[in-house]
Amino acid sequence: MEGVGGTSPEMLKEESQPSHVLPTSFEANSLKKSNWGFLITGIVGGTLVAVYAVATPFVTPALRKVCLPFVPATTKQIENVVKMLRCRRGSLVDIGSGDGRIVIAAAKEGFTAVGYELNPWLVWYSRYRAWREGVHGSAKFYISDLWKVTFSQYSNVVIFGVPQMMLQLEKKLELELEDDARVIACRFPFPHWTPDHVTGEGIDTVWAYDARTFRGGAKRP
Ligand SMILES: C[S@@+](CC[C@H](N)C(=O)[O-])C[C@H]1O[C@@H](n2cnc3c(N)ncnc32)[C@H](O)[C@@H]1O
């Protein structure tokens, strides 16, 4: 049935509703939508920041002058390192200690072992592993650039490096280490030194160099 001037009662009902009802439900809807927008932006943004924070320390070593990425030692490699440490004792350092596996293995063999590592995530993980394996008293980890550390206090030095850094490290260790020190290189040997012992094969090869040998009898400067 038509009302006044051809307007239906339903239309009249709609028209007579207070004008703020429709806009309010519209606002509530858009408020809900914008809340979801904020939430999704927050989740996506937070995830990106977290991925960036975790990934950056793993990627930056590749961007340095000497690219030394995180490649963990194999079980066989660790066994070979431990073999080269037989009859040795005292302090040990792993230069670029990664997830701490060599330091922890050395601590289990009775060494006072220290790892220097650039990647803070790996250092915190190493500390956790050392604690879990009950050697946190004799296995310590520091966030440090290996080129800024002096290794003179260590009588056993382990390095799983890359060929591009071995010459520079050879010179550094020659200057710093005491005469009774032993240096153990994993996978890549030092370019000029003659090893006193070699064990393993392929990627698990390990070379041991005694400071007295690589100094050729000359005293530490
Ligand atoms: C080939 S991995 C060896 C890890 C460990 N030593 C092992 O055998 O399992 C080299 C490690 O050195 C670290 N590294 C790279 N540049 C470094 C620097 N300038 N100072 C300290 N550590 C560094 C990397 O983050 C990586 O964990």
The ligand as an ORCA input file, in Angstrom:
! r2SCAN-3c Opt
* xyz 0 1
  C      83.702    -22.371      9.348
  S      82.804    -21.818     10.783
  C      83.571    -22.821     12.016
  C      82.722    -23.000     13.235
  C      83.344    -23.853     14.343
  N      84.692    -23.489     14.632
  C      83.279    -25.313     13.978
  O      84.335    -25.869     13.636
  O      82.203    -25.910     14.034
  C      83.543    -20.198     11.027
  C      82.881    -19.337     12.096
  O      83.594    -18.132     12.216
  C      82.694    -17.075     12.444
  N      83.326    -15.824     12.014
  C      83.374    -15.278     10.783
  N      84.079    -14.136     10.785
  C      84.497    -13.952     12.079
  C      85.267    -12.948     12.731
  N      85.769    -11.909     12.066
  N      85.479    -13.065     14.057
  C      84.970    -14.109     14.761
  N      84.243    -15.107     14.188
  C      84.007    -15.022     12.872
  C      81.471    -17.434     11.618
  O      80.303    -16.793     12.114
  C      81.446    -18.955     11.793
  O      80.626    -19.329     12.859
*
